[in-house]
Amino acid sequence: MKMVIIGTGYVGSAYARCLHYLGYHPLILSRSWLDYTDSHELEFVLKNYQPDVVINCSGYTGNTVDDCETNPLECYDSNLVLPYNIALACKFPMIHISTGCAFYGGPFKEDDAPNFLETTYGITKINAEKEIQNIKDDCWIFRIRMPFSHIPHQRNWLTKLKNYDLILDGLNSVTWIDEFAMRSWQLWQKAPPGIYHAAQLNPVRTIDVARMLKRNVKEYDPSEFLKNHVPRSAAVLDCSKFEQAYGTQFTDTMCALRWCLGQMEATINDGVRSGVAVESSAPRTMSAGASAKSG
């Protein structure tokens, strides 16, 4: 089977790890190798390569959704115009990574109307879904939230919690990105196209996870937070559609978090012993729903 991954960010790297583990050798498109924002160049590559599926992991989020408000044109181009052009150029089945950040509260199912369109990021991602579905009837759209993994990375929710002194607490669904990549790859091959929510079994509170990290963090007062930041989503996704199609539930959230934290600690300790820096620096503010990224 031949596949193309568009984007080499946090989610794209998770898909690459998944497919390499399964013995595949995907064609991975980075902007440094191909200007895939040029629909003609992208169409030329796809037509010649003839993949069985195209996985779109591209997008713009910045460090937090605040960056999407200060760079709205880049957010619009990367999260709406680019997916639209990819869908036009792609004559093959397509997987597209979206977000649950357009919801507040919950739990929400896939056919529930988004109720939190207060950020440029959320608006562009939801509108991209609509545009793609208008173009393609063979696209699987997966909405994830606050992705985490065992690999220290500036986009990893756990890495952010390890670095931020202030957090905005909230109850959220979260996505173990490596499990998601494996399951979504398997799901598209046996389930009908459409939108699927993808997150761990139980929602968690940000403050509880921060305590797992043994951090002495402080909570933002919501009114004070909004003086300097755009509103944040705190949402729970109903993932029963995905789980029923797949056949089993996602891993229990706390089990997934404990495993990833254990692996991260081992990596950090190995790095310290070898004198290698393994964690990326990040701004020292954190929100409950700022890190559901897709690129």
Contacts in CASP RR format, 6 or more apart in sequence:
PFRMAT RR
TARGET T0000
AUTHOR 0000-0000-0000
METHOD contacts of the structure
MODEL  1
MKMVIIGTGYVGSAYARCLHYLGYHPLILSRSWLDYTDSHELEFVLKNYQ
PDVVINCSGYTGNTVDDCETNPLECYDSNLVLPYNIALACKFPMIHISTG
CAFYGGPFKEDDAPNFLETTYGITKINAEKEIQNIKDDCWIFRIRMPFSH
IPHQRNWLTKLKNYDLILDGLNSVTWIDEFAMRSWQLWQKAPPGIYHAAQ
LNPVRTIDVARMLKRNVKEYDPSEFLKNHVPRSAAVLDCSKFEQAYGTQF
TDTMCALRWCLGQMEATINDGVRSGVAVESSAPRTMSAGASAKSG
1 24 0 8 1.000
1 52 0 8 1.000
1 53 0 8 1.000
2 27 0 8 1.000
2 49 0 8 1.000
2 50 0 8 1.000
2 51 0 8 1.000
2 52 0 8 1.000
3 19 0 8 1.000
3 24 0 8 1.000
3 26 0 8 1.000
3 27 0 8 1.000
3 51 0 8 1.000
3 52 0 8 1.000
3 53 0 8 1.000
3 54 0 8 1.000
3 55 0 8 1.000
4 26 0 8 1.000
4 27 0 8 1.000
4 28 0 8 1.000
4 29 0 8 1.000
4 45 0 8 1.000
4 46 0 8 1.000
4 49 0 8 1.000
4 51 0 8 1.000
4 53 0 8 1.000
4 54 0 8 1.000
4 55 0 8 1.000
5 12 0 8 1.000
5 15 0 8 1.000
5 16 0 8 1.000
5 19 0 8 1.000
5 26 0 8 1.000
5 27 0 8 1.000
5 28 0 8 1.000
5 29 0 8 1.000
5 55 0 8 1.000
5 57 0 8 1.000
6 29 0 8 1.000
6 36 0 8 1.000
6 42 0 8 1.000
6 54 0 8 1.000
6 55 0 8 1.000
6 56 0 8 1.000
6 57 0 8 1.000
6 58 0 8 1.000
6 86 0 8 1.000
7 28 0 8 1.000
7 29 0 8 1.000
7 30 0 8 1.000
7 31 0 8 1.000
7 36 0 8 1.000
7 56 0 8 1.000
7 57 0 8 1.000
7 58 0 8 1.000
7 59 0 8 1.000
7 295 0 8 1.000
8 16 0 8 1.000
8 28 0 8 1.000
8 30 0 8 1.000
9 57 0 8 1.000
9 155 0 8 1.000
9 295 0 8 1.000
10 147 0 8 1.000
10 153 0 8 1.000
10 155 0 8 1.000
10 156 0 8 1.000
10 177 0 8 1.000
10 293 0 8 1.000
10 295 0 8 1.000
11 57 0 8 1.000
11 97 0 8 1.000
11 144 0 8 1.000
11 147 0 8 1.000
11 177 0 8 1.000
11 181 0 8 1.000
11 293 0 8 1.000
11 294 0 8 1.000
11 295 0 8 1.000
12 28 0 8 1.000
12 55 0 8 1.000
12 57 0 8 1.000
12 295 0 8 1.000
14 147 0 8 1.000
14 149 0 8 1.000
14 177 0 8 1.000
14 178 0 8 1.000
14 180 0 8 1.000
14 181 0 8 1.000
15 26 0 8 1.000
15 55 0 8 1.000
15 57 0 8 1.000
15 181 0 8 1.000
15 185 0 8 1.000
16 26 0 8 1.000
16 28 0 8 1.000
17 178 0 8 1.000
17 181 0 8 1.000
18 178 0 8 1.000
18 181 0 8 1.000
18 182 0 8 1.000
18 185 0 8 1.000
19 25 0 8 1.000
19 26 0 8 1.000
19 185 0 8 1.000
20 26 0 8 1.000
21 182 0 8 1.000
22 185 0 8 1.000
26 55 0 8 1.000
27 49 0 8 1.000
27 51 0 8 1.000
29 36 0 8 1.000
29 42 0 8 1.000
29 45 0 8 1.000
31 37 0 8 1.000
34 41 0 8 1.000
34 42 0 8 1.000
34 45 0 8 1.000
35 41 0 8 1.000
36 42 0 8 1.000
36 45 0 8 1.000
36 58 0 8 1.000
36 82 0 8 1.000
36 86 0 8 1.000
37 77 0 8 1.000
37 82 0 8 1.000
37 85 0 8 1.000
39 85 0 8 1.000
39 86 0 8 1.000
39 88 0 8 1.000
39 89 0 8 1.000
42 85 0 8 1.000
42 86 0 8 1.000
42 89 0 8 1.000
43 89 0 8 1.000
46 54 0 8 1.000
46 89 0 8 1.000
46 90 0 8 1.000
46 91 0 8 1.000
46 92 0 8 1.000
47 91 0 8 1.000
50 92 0 8 1.000
51 92 0 8 1.000
52 92 0 8 1.000
52 93 0 8 1.000
53 92 0 8 1.000
53 93 0 8 1.000
53 94 0 8 1.000
53 95 0 8 1.000
53 188 0 8 1.000
54 86 0 8 1.000
54 90 0 8 1.000
54 92 0 8 1.000
54 93 0 8 1.000
54 94 0 8 1.000
54 95 0 8 1.000
55 94 0 8 1.000
55 95 0 8 1.000
55 97 0 8 1.000
56 83 0 8 1.000
56 86 0 8 1.000
56 94 0 8 1.000
56 95 0 8 1.000
56 96 0 8 1.000
56 97 0 8 1.000
57 97 0 8 1.000
57 294 0 8 1.000
57 295 0 8 1.000
58 78 0 8 1.000
58 82 0 8 1.000
58 83 0 8 1.000
58 86 0 8 1.000
58 295 0 8 1.000
59 78 0 8 1.000
59 79 0 8 1.000
59 82 0 8 1.000
59 83 0 8 1.000
59 294 0 8 1.000
59 295 0 8 1.000
60 68 0 8 1.000
60 71 0 8 1.000
60 74 0 8 1.000
60 75 0 8 1.000
60 77 0 8 1.000
60 78 0 8 1.000
60 79 0 8 1.000
60 295 0 8 1.000
61 67 0 8 1.000
61 68 0 8 1.000
61 121 0 8 1.000
61 155 0 8 1.000
61 293 0 8 1.000
61 294 0 8 1.000
61 295 0 8 1.000
62 68 0 8 1.000
62 71 0 8 1.000
63 154 0 8 1.000
63 282 0 8 1.000
63 283 0 8 1.000
64 229 0 8 1.000
64 283 0 8 1.000
64 285 0 8 1.000
64 287 0 8 1.000
64 290 0 8 1.000
64 291 0 8 1.000
65 101 0 8 1.000
65 119 0 8 1.000
65 120 0 8 1.000
65 121 0 8 1.000
65 122 0 8 1.000
65 230 0 8 1.000
65 232 0 8 1.000
65 287 0 8 1.000
65 290 0 8 1.000
66 229 0 8 1.000
66 230 0 8 1.000
66 290 0 8 1.000
68 75 0 8 1.000
68 119 0 8 1.000
68 120 0 8 1.000
68 121 0 8 1.000
68 124 0 8 1.000
69 119 0 8 1.000
69 120 0 8 1.000
69 230 0 8 1.000
72 120 0 8 1.000
75 120 0 8 1.000
75 121 0 8 1.000
75 124 0 8 1.000
76 120 0 8 1.000
76 124 0 8 1.000
79 121 0 8 1.000
79 124 0 8 1.000
79 125 0 8 1.000
79 128 0 8 1.000
79 294 0 8 1.000
80 124 0 8 1.000
80 125 0 8 1.000
80 127 0 8 1.000
80 128 0 8 1.000
80 131 0 8 1.000
83 96 0 8 1.000
83 128 0 8 1.000
83 131 0 8 1.000
83 132 0 8 1.000
84 128 0 8 1.000
84 131 0 8 1.000
84 132 0 8 1.000
84 135 0 8 1.000
86 94 0 8 1.000
87 94 0 8 1.000
87 96 0 8 1.000
87 131 0 8 1.000
87 132 0 8 1.000
87 135 0 8 1.000
87 136 0 8 1.000
87 139 0 8 1.000
88 135 0 8 1.000
90 136 0 8 1.000
92 138 0 8 1.000
93 138 0 8 1.000
93 139 0 8 1.000
93 140 0 8 1.000
93 188 0 8 1.000
93 193 0 8 1.000
94 132 0 8 1.000
94 136 0 8 1.000
94 138 0 8 1.000
94 139 0 8 1.000
94 140 0 8 1.000
95 139 0 8 1.000
95 140 0 8 1.000
95 142 0 8 1.000
95 184 0 8 1.000
95 185 0 8 1.000
95 188 0 8 1.000
96 128 0 8 1.000
96 129 0 8 1.000
96 132 0 8 1.000
96 139 0 8 1.000
96 140 0 8 1.000
96 141 0 8 1.000
96 142 0 8 1.000
97 142 0 8 1.000
97 144 0 8 1.000
97 294 0 8 1.000
97 295 0 8 1.000
98 125 0 8 1.000
98 126 0 8 1.000
98 128 0 8 1.000
98 129 0 8 1.000
98 141 0 8 1.000
98 142 0 8 1.000
98 143 0 8 1.000
98 144 0 8 1.000
98 195 0 8 1.000
98 294 0 8 1.000
99 121 0 8 1.000
99 122 0 8 1.000
99 125 0 8 1.000
99 143 0 8 1.000
99 144 0 8 1.000
99 145 0 8 1.000
99 292 0 8 1.000
99 293 0 8 1.000
99 294 0 8 1.000
100 143 0 8 1.000
100 144 0 8 1.000
100 145 0 8 1.000
100 173 0 8 1.000
100 197 0 8 1.000
100 233 0 8 1.000
100 235 0 8 1.000
100 237 0 8 1.000
100 292 0 8 1.000
101 116 0 8 1.000
101 119 0 8 1.000
101 121 0 8 1.000
101 122 0 8 1.000
101 125 0 8 1.000
101 145 0 8 1.000
101 233 0 8 1.000
101 235 0 8 1.000
101 289 0 8 1.000
101 292 0 8 1.000
102 114 0 8 1.000
102 115 0 8 1.000
102 116 0 8 1.000
102 117 0 8 1.000
102 122 0 8 1.000
102 123 0 8 1.000
102 125 0 8 1.000
102 126 0 8 1.000
102 233 0 8 1.000
103 112 0 8 1.000
103 114 0 8 1.000
103 115 0 8 1.000
103 116 0 8 1.000
103 233 0 8 1.000
103 235 0 8 1.000
103 237 0 8 1.000
104 115 0 8 1.000
104 116 0 8 1.000
104 233 0 8 1.000
104 234 0 8 1.000
104 235 0 8 1.000
105 115 0 8 1.000
105 171 0 8 1.000
105 234 0 8 1.000
105 235 0 8 1.000
105 236 0 8 1.000
106 235 0 8 1.000
106 236 0 8 1.000
106 237 0 8 1.000
106 238 0 8 1.000
107 173 0 8 1.000
107 236 0 8 1.000
107 237 0 8 1.000
107 238 0 8 1.000
108 197 0 8 1.000
108 235 0 8 1.000
108 236 0 8 1.000
108 237 0 8 1.000
108 238 0 8 1.000
109 197 0 8 1.000
109 238 0 8 1.000
109 240 0 8 1.000
109 241 0 8 1.000
110 143 0 8 1.000
110 194 0 8 1.000
110 195 0 8 1.000
110 196 0 8 1.000
110 197 0 8 1.000
110 241 0 8 1.000
114 122 0 8 1.000
114 126 0 8 1.000
116 122 0 8 1.000
116 231 0 8 1.000
116 233 0 8 1.000
116 235 0 8 1.000
117 123 0 8 1.000
117 126 0 8 1.000
118 230 0 8 1.000
118 231 0 8 1.000
119 230 0 8 1.000
119 231 0 8 1.000
119 233 0 8 1.000
125 294 0 8 1.000
129 141 0 8 1.000
129 195 0 8 1.000
132 139 0 8 1.000
132 141 0 8 1.000
133 139 0 8 1.000
133 141 0 8 1.000
133 194 0 8 1.000
137 193 0 8 1.000
138 193 0 8 1.000
139 193 0 8 1.000
139 194 0 8 1.000
140 184 0 8 1.000
140 187 0 8 1.000
140 188 0 8 1.000
140 191 0 8 1.000
140 193 0 8 1.000
140 194 0 8 1.000
140 196 0 8 1.000
141 194 0 8 1.000
141 195 0 8 1.000
141 196 0 8 1.000
142 180 0 8 1.000
142 184 0 8 1.000
142 195 0 8 1.000
142 196 0 8 1.000
142 197 0 8 1.000
142 198 0 8 1.000
142 242 0 8 1.000
143 195 0 8 1.000
143 196 0 8 1.000
143 197 0 8 1.000
143 198 0 8 1.000
143 237 0 8 1.000
144 175 0 8 1.000
144 177 0 8 1.000
144 180 0 8 1.000
144 198 0 8 1.000
144 199 0 8 1.000
144 292 0 8 1.000
144 294 0 8 1.000
145 172 0 8 1.000
145 173 0 8 1.000
145 174 0 8 1.000
145 175 0 8 1.000
145 199 0 8 1.000
145 235 0 8 1.000
145 237 0 8 1.000
145 289 0 8 1.000
145 292 0 8 1.000
146 157 0 8 1.000
146 172 0 8 1.000
146 173 0 8 1.000
146 174 0 8 1.000
146 175 0 8 1.000
146 289 0 8 1.000
146 291 0 8 1.000
146 292 0 8 1.000
147 155 0 8 1.000
147 156 0 8 1.000
147 157 0 8 1.000
147 174 0 8 1.000
147 175 0 8 1.000
147 176 0 8 1.000
147 177 0 8 1.000
147 180 0 8 1.000
147 291 0 8 1.000
147 292 0 8 1.000
147 293 0 8 1.000
148 156 0 8 1.000
148 157 0 8 1.000
148 158 0 8 1.000
148 174 0 8 1.000
148 175 0 8 1.000
148 176 0 8 1.000
148 177 0 8 1.000
148 256 0 8 1.000
148 257 0 8 1.000
148 260 0 8 1.000
149 156 0 8 1.000
149 158 0 8 1.000
149 176 0 8 1.000
149 177 0 8 1.000
149 178 0 8 1.000
149 260 0 8 1.000
150 178 0 8 1.000
150 259 0 8 1.000
150 260 0 8 1.000
150 262 0 8 1.000
150 263 0 8 1.000
150 264 0 8 1.000
150 267 0 8 1.000
151 264 0 8 1.000
151 267 0 8 1.000
152 159 0 8 1.000
152 264 0 8 1.000
152 267 0 8 1.000
152 268 0 8 1.000
152 278 0 8 1.000
152 279 0 8 1.000
152 280 0 8 1.000
153 159 0 8 1.000
153 280 0 8 1.000
154 160 0 8 1.000
154 280 0 8 1.000
154 281 0 8 1.000
154 282 0 8 1.000
155 291 0 8 1.000
155 293 0 8 1.000
157 174 0 8 1.000
157 291 0 8 1.000
158 209 0 8 1.000
158 213 0 8 1.000
158 257 0 8 1.000
158 260 0 8 1.000
158 261 0 8 1.000
158 264 0 8 1.000
159 264 0 8 1.000
159 279 0 8 1.000
159 280 0 8 1.000
159 282 0 8 1.000
160 282 0 8 1.000
160 286 0 8 1.000
160 291 0 8 1.000
161 167 0 8 1.000
161 206 0 8 1.000
161 209 0 8 1.000
161 210 0 8 1.000
161 213 0 8 1.000
161 215 0 8 1.000
161 217 0 8 1.000
161 286 0 8 1.000
162 213 0 8 1.000
162 215 0 8 1.000
162 279 0 8 1.000
163 279 0 8 1.000
163 281 0 8 1.000
163 282 0 8 1.000
163 284 0 8 1.000
164 217 0 8 1.000
164 282 0 8 1.000
164 283 0 8 1.000
164 284 0 8 1.000
164 285 0 8 1.000
164 286 0 8 1.000
165 217 0 8 1.000
165 218 0 8 1.000
165 284 0 8 1.000
166 217 0 8 1.000
166 218 0 8 1.000
166 219 0 8 1.000
166 220 0 8 1.000
166 284 0 8 1.000
166 285 0 8 1.000
166 286 0 8 1.000
167 206 0 8 1.000
167 207 0 8 1.000
167 210 0 8 1.000
167 217 0 8 1.000
167 218 0 8 1.000
167 219 0 8 1.000
167 220 0 8 1.000
167 286 0 8 1.000
167 287 0 8 1.000
167 288 0 8 1.000
168 206 0 8 1.000
168 219 0 8 1.000
168 220 0 8 1.000
168 222 0 8 1.000
168 225 0 8 1.000
168 232 0 8 1.000
168 286 0 8 1.000
168 287 0 8 1.000
168 288 0 8 1.000
168 289 0 8 1.000
169 205 0 8 1.000
169 206 0 8 1.000
169 207 0 8 1.000
169 219 0 8 1.000
169 220 0 8 1.000
169 288 0 8 1.000
170 205 0 8 1.000
170 206 0 8 1.000
170 207 0 8 1.000
170 234 0 8 1.000
170 288 0 8 1.000
170 289 0 8 1.000
171 203 0 8 1.000
171 204 0 8 1.000
171 205 0 8 1.000
171 234 0 8 1.000
171 236 0 8 1.000
171 288 0 8 1.000
172 203 0 8 1.000
172 204 0 8 1.000
172 205 0 8 1.000
172 206 0 8 1.000
172 234 0 8 1.000
172 235 0 8 1.000
172 236 0 8 1.000
172 288 0 8 1.000
172 289 0 8 1.000
173 197 0 8 1.000
173 199 0 8 1.000
173 200 0 8 1.000
173 203 0 8 1.000
173 235 0 8 1.000
173 236 0 8 1.000
173 237 0 8 1.000
173 239 0 8 1.000
174 199 0 8 1.000
174 200 0 8 1.000
174 203 0 8 1.000
174 204 0 8 1.000
174 253 0 8 1.000
174 257 0 8 1.000
175 198 0 8 1.000
175 199 0 8 1.000
175 200 0 8 1.000
175 292 0 8 1.000
176 200 0 8 1.000
176 250 0 8 1.000
176 251 0 8 1.000
176 256 0 8 1.000
176 260 0 8 1.000
179 250 0 8 1.000
179 251 0 8 1.000
179 256 0 8 1.000
180 198 0 8 1.000
183 198 0 8 1.000
183 242 0 8 1.000
183 246 0 8 1.000
183 250 0 8 1.000
184 196 0 8 1.000
184 198 0 8 1.000
186 246 0 8 1.000
187 196 0 8 1.000
187 242 0 8 1.000
187 245 0 8 1.000
187 246 0 8 1.000
190 245 0 8 1.000
191 245 0 8 1.000
191 246 0 8 1.000
196 239 0 8 1.000
196 241 0 8 1.000
196 242 0 8 1.000
196 245 0 8 1.000
197 237 0 8 1.000
197 238 0 8 1.000
197 239 0 8 1.000
197 241 0 8 1.000
197 242 0 8 1.000
198 237 0 8 1.000
198 239 0 8 1.000
198 242 0 8 1.000
198 250 0 8 1.000
199 237 0 8 1.000
199 239 0 8 1.000
199 250 0 8 1.000
200 250 0 8 1.000
200 251 0 8 1.000
200 252 0 8 1.000
200 253 0 8 1.000
200 256 0 8 1.000
201 249 0 8 1.000
201 250 0 8 1.000
201 251 0 8 1.000
201 252 0 8 1.000
201 253 0 8 1.000
202 252 0 8 1.000
202 253 0 8 1.000
202 254 0 8 1.000
203 236 0 8 1.000
203 253 0 8 1.000
204 253 0 8 1.000
204 254 0 8 1.000
204 257 0 8 1.000
206 286 0 8 1.000
206 288 0 8 1.000
207 217 0 8 1.000
207 219 0 8 1.000
209 257 0 8 1.000
210 217 0 8 1.000
212 257 0 8 1.000
212 258 0 8 1.000
212 261 0 8 1.000
213 261 0 8 1.000
220 287 0 8 1.000
225 232 0 8 1.000
225 287 0 8 1.000
229 285 0 8 1.000
229 287 0 8 1.000
232 287 0 8 1.000
232 288 0 8 1.000
232 289 0 8 1.000
232 290 0 8 1.000
233 288 0 8 1.000
233 289 0 8 1.000
233 292 0 8 1.000
234 288 0 8 1.000
234 289 0 8 1.000
235 289 0 8 1.000
239 249 0 8 1.000
239 250 0 8 1.000
242 250 0 8 1.000
243 249 0 8 1.000
243 250 0 8 1.000
267 278 0 8 1.000
268 278 0 8 1.000
268 279 0 8 1.000
270 278 0 8 1.000
271 277 0 8 1.000
271 278 0 8 1.000
END
